[in-house]
């Protein structure tokens, strides 16, 4: 039988085929392995050593286990709970308390700062007591919007790792959606308050505050995890109470600045 002789073009095709084989290395992070299988719609991916020797495969079932584990870690981190709790490590009551205490102390001091903002604008509140009625709505709305933006950004950081343009698109998208949501919410709130025969200028103050708070909350919720990621800090820990407290302060500041500037009309 005649030996098969490869032409130069056949050699090129052969090399390209070998170069385009999708594989991972033994030291590749498990999240990256999961991302490779997801991006290429593979049922399995070979695992190679640095010298290109195959050591085994990672299957789709393995990836599902990894994704479940990572989702659990992110969910636990969103509540400000230590990572060991997500990994199933059994901690004593004392160790659990020690790991959670720093976050609680930090939030207490941040809460004091938020309370201090109210004290700064005490004269405004005393002049128009009706302003206090809308404080829970302002900070609650901002916290909800910020947490949503944060969740989307953390997800995109995990799915689009290494792609600065795509992550930048996420920030732009969150800012754009914040503008639209804020505008719609502000208009609906203003109309509702007018129907309820609320003072015109008070309705205007609350509506403007909701609009600006939603816009800023979207930006903060998207930017904070990106900054933490740059600092090599798990961005998931910025969620929940931590980012809500920051947004509470921003929302109150916006609210009272607008109210103070229109105080003569209230």
BATI-102615 format. One line per field, with one value per residue (C-alpha): residue number from 1; x, y, z; residue in one letter. Coordinates in Angstrom, 2 decimals. Example, Ala and Ser with C-alpha at 12.3 -4.5 7.8 and 13.67 -1.06 7.14 Angstrom:
// BATI-102615
bamar [1;2]
xx [12.30;13.67]
yy [-4.50;-1.06]
zz [7.80;7.14]
finu [A;S]
***
This chain:
// BATI-102615
bamar [1;2;3;4;5;6;7;8;9;10;11;12;13;14;15;16;17;18;19;20;21;22;23;24;25;26;27;28;29;30;31;32;33;34;35;36;37;38;39;40;41;42;43;44;45;46;47;48;49;50;51;52;53;54;55;56;57;58;59;60;61;62;63;64;65;66;67;68;69;70;71;72;73;74;75;76;77;78;79;80;81;82;83;84;85;86;87;88;89;90;91;92;93;94;95;96;97;98;99;100;101;102;103;104;105;106;107;108;109;110;111;112;113;114;115;116;117;118;119;120;121;122;123;124;125;126;127;128;129;130;131;132;133;134;135;136;137;138;139;140;141;142;143;144;145;146;147;148;149;150;151;152;153;154;155;156;157;158;159;160;161;162;163;164;165;166;167;168;169;170;171;172;173;174;175;176;177;178;179;180;181;182;183;184;185;186;187;188;189;190;191;192;193;194;195;196;197;198;199;200;201;202;203;204;205;206;207;208;209;210;211;212;213;214;215;216;217;218;219;220;221;222;223;224;225;226;227;228;229;230;231;232;233;234;235;236;237;238;239;240;241;242;243;244;245;246;247;248;249;250;251;252;253;254;255;256;257;258;259;260;261;262;263;264;265;266]
xx [0.00;1.29;2.14;-0.06;1.88;0.57;0.81;1.83;-1.83;-2.73;0.00;-1.40;-4.91;-3.52;-1.69;-4.72;-6.87;-4.44;-4.16;-7.93;-8.45;-10.24;-8.57;-7.73;-4.70;-4.39;-4.02;-6.93;-9.46;-12.68;-14.80;-12.73;-13.17;-16.93;-16.84;-14.94;-17.45;-20.33;-18.88;-18.12;-21.20;-19.03;-20.00;-16.44;-13.05;-9.60;-7.26;-3.61;-0.33;1.95;3.83;0.57;0.09;-3.50;-4.34;-8.11;-11.35;-13.87;-17.47;-20.61;-21.87;-18.73;-19.36;-22.92;-21.57;-19.08;-21.73;-23.99;-21.14;-20.22;-23.86;-24.17;-21.00;-22.28;-25.66;-24.06;-21.65;-24.58;-25.79;-22.36;-21.86;-18.30;-17.28;-16.68;-20.44;-20.95;-18.36;-20.19;-17.57;-19.03;-18.07;-18.61;-20.93;-17.92;-16.09;-19.25;-19.77;-16.12;-16.26;-19.50;-18.80;-16.44;-19.10;-21.79;-19.54;-18.74;-22.43;-23.21;-20.75;-22.02;-25.55;-24.40;-23.18;-26.59;-28.20;-25.78;-27.04;-30.55;-29.17;-27.46;-30.81;-32.76;-33.94;-35.37;-37.24;-38.62;-39.81;-41.65;-42.48;-44.15;-40.67;-40.04;-42.95;-41.10;-37.69;-38.33;-39.52;-36.44;-33.87;-35.82;-36.11;-32.44;-31.37;-33.50;-32.23;-28.60;-28.83;-30.31;-27.52;-24.96;-26.30;-26.18;-22.65;-21.31;-22.85;-21.21;-17.85;-18.00;-19.27;-17.20;-13.92;-11.10;-13.43;-13.23;-15.45;-18.30;-18.11;-18.06;-21.21;-22.84;-22.17;-23.57;-26.62;-27.29;-26.91;-29.29;-31.86;-31.54;-32.39;-35.46;-36.67;-36.06;-37.93;-40.94;-41.01;-40.67;-43.51;-45.85;-45.05;-45.59;-48.97;-50.02;-49.10;-50.94;-54.04;-53.76;-53.75;-50.20;-48.50;-47.23;-43.68;-43.48;-44.57;-41.92;-39.20;-40.07;-40.36;-37.03;-35.37;-36.68;-35.49;-31.96;-31.68;-32.53;-30.01;-27.20;-28.10;-27.75;-24.30;-23.11;-24.47;-22.55;-19.32;-18.66;-18.18;-15.93;-13.73;-13.53;-12.72;-9.82;-8.58;-8.75;-11.59;-14.56;-17.18;-20.06;-19.25;-20.23;-23.87;-26.75;-26.43;-23.06;-24.09;-27.60;-26.11;-24.01;-27.03;-29.14;-26.69;-26.71;-30.51;-30.97;-28.37;-30.11;-33.51;-32.55;-30.48;-33.49;-35.85;-33.59;-33.21;-37.02;-37.76;-39.29;-41.96;-42.75]
yy [0.00;3.39;5.70;8.74;11.88;15.14;18.21;21.56;22.60;19.33;19.96;23.43;22.04;19.42;22.02;24.28;21.35;20.61;24.27;24.66;21.78;23.15;22.06;23.23;22.76;21.00;24.32;26.08;27.53;25.52;28.55;29.04;25.35;25.73;28.84;27.01;24.16;26.64;28.86;25.97;23.86;20.85;17.62;17.26;18.97;17.35;18.30;18.72;19.26;22.12;19.76;18.89;15.45;14.48;13.74;13.25;15.02;17.27;16.42;18.52;16.89;18.06;21.59;21.56;20.70;23.58;26.08;25.01;25.44;28.89;30.02;28.95;30.87;34.01;33.72;33.32;36.21;38.44;38.17;39.07;35.56;34.09;32.05;28.94;28.73;28.30;25.55;23.48;23.87;23.32;26.23;26.55;29.23;31.26;31.08;31.96;35.02;36.10;35.89;37.87;40.49;42.74;43.21;43.97;46.52;48.16;48.40;49.86;52.71;53.24;53.36;56.03;58.08;57.75;58.88;61.79;62.94;63.21;65.25;67.67;68.42;68.50;72.07;71.04;68.14;70.32;72.87;70.28;67.20;65.58;64.99;62.28;60.22;59.55;58.66;54.88;54.92;56.82;54.58;51.40;52.11;53.02;49.87;47.66;49.20;49.11;45.45;44.54;46.38;44.73;41.24;41.78;43.18;40.35;37.87;39.57;39.73;35.93;35.28;37.90;37.67;39.24;41.14;44.80;45.97;43.63;44.53;48.22;47.59;46.22;49.48;51.54;49.30;49.61;53.39;53.59;51.35;53.42;56.58;54.99;53.34;56.53;58.67;56.36;55.93;59.67;60.56;57.90;58.96;62.64;62.00;59.74;62.34;65.07;62.86;62.34;66.15;66.35;69.75;70.38;71.26;68.36;66.02;67.55;67.11;63.44;62.64;64.27;62.52;59.13;59.79;60.82;58.13;55.38;56.77;56.98;53.61;51.91;53.42;52.65;49.11;48.51;50.34;49.04;45.36;46.42;48.45;45.59;43.17;45.43;45.30;41.48;41.46;39.16;41.55;39.52;40.76;44.28;43.30;43.19;45.37;46.89;48.47;49.23;51.34;53.32;53.93;54.90;57.71;58.84;58.74;60.76;63.30;63.81;64.04;66.61;68.74;69.07;69.66;72.31;74.14;74.32;74.83;78.28;76.72;73.84]
zz [0.00;-0.94;1.97;2.30;1.38;2.76;0.58;2.14;2.22;3.98;6.55;7.15;7.69;10.03;12.12;12.25;13.42;16.23;17.18;17.40;19.82;22.87;26.09;29.60;31.83;35.16;36.98;35.23;37.67;37.85;36.93;33.78;32.87;33.29;31.10;28.33;28.24;28.25;25.50;23.14;24.02;24.84;26.59;27.89;27.63;27.82;30.66;29.67;31.47;30.44;28.13;26.30;27.87;28.54;32.18;31.89;31.02;32.68;31.78;31.57;34.78;36.58;35.35;36.66;40.11;39.88;38.76;41.62;44.08;42.73;42.73;46.36;47.28;45.56;47.26;50.69;50.02;49.00;52.59;53.98;55.38;55.50;52.47;54.59;55.16;51.42;51.27;53.83;56.53;59.99;62.22;65.93;67.27;68.43;65.08;63.19;65.38;65.00;61.20;60.94;63.58;61.49;58.81;61.40;63.15;59.82;58.98;62.41;61.84;58.31;59.73;62.17;59.22;57.58;60.82;60.94;57.54;58.94;61.84;59.45;57.80;61.05;60.43;57.06;58.64;61.43;58.89;56.80;58.86;55.85;54.39;56.97;55.62;52.36;53.82;53.96;50.35;49.15;50.82;50.12;46.39;46.10;47.90;45.68;42.44;43.61;44.62;41.22;39.38;41.63;40.97;37.20;37.33;39.53;37.12;34.14;35.91;36.28;32.76;30.91;32.79;30.82;28.49;29.55;26.69;27.58;31.27;30.29;28.25;31.40;33.26;30.38;30.20;33.93;33.77;30.81;32.44;35.64;33.72;32.15;35.37;37.33;34.81;34.69;38.48;39.08;36.72;38.12;41.69;40.91;39.28;42.17;44.80;42.91;42.71;46.48;46.79;48.14;48.06;44.52;45.54;48.01;45.22;42.98;45.62;46.27;42.56;41.68;44.60;43.44;39.88;40.90;43.59;41.09;38.58;41.14;42.66;39.28;38.76;42.30;42.13;38.91;39.79;43.33;42.34;39.44;41.79;44.30;41.49;40.46;44.05;43.96;46.48;45.92;44.43;45.87;49.38;48.30;48.01;50.43;53.54;52.54;49.26;50.54;53.33;50.85;48.65;51.68;52.37;48.75;48.55;51.75;50.68;47.33;49.01;51.62;49.23;46.89;49.81;51.33;48.04;47.67;51.35;50.81;48.57;50.91]
finu [X;X;X;X;X;X;X;X;X;X;X;X;X;X;X;X;X;X;X;X;X;X;X;X;X;X;X;X;X;X;X;X;X;X;X;X;X;X;X;X;X;X;X;X;X;X;X;X;X;X;X;X;X;X;X;X;X;X;X;X;X;X;X;X;X;X;X;X;X;X;X;X;X;X;X;X;X;X;X;X;X;X;X;X;X;X;X;X;X;X;X;X;X;X;X;X;X;X;X;X;X;X;X;X;X;X;X;X;X;X;X;X;X;X;X;X;X;X;X;X;X;X;X;X;X;X;X;X;X;X;X;X;X;X;X;X;X;X;X;X;X;X;X;X;X;X;X;X;X;X;X;X;X;X;X;X;X;X;X;X;X;X;X;X;X;X;X;X;X;X;X;X;X;X;X;X;X;X;X;X;X;X;X;X;X;X;X;X;X;X;X;X;X;X;X;X;X;X;X;X;X;X;X;X;X;X;X;X;X;X;X;X;X;X;X;X;X;X;X;X;X;X;X;X;X;X;X;X;X;X;X;X;X;X;X;X;X;X;X;X;X;X;X;X;X;X;X;X;X;X;X;X;X;X;X;X;X;X;X;X;X;X;X;X;X;X]
***
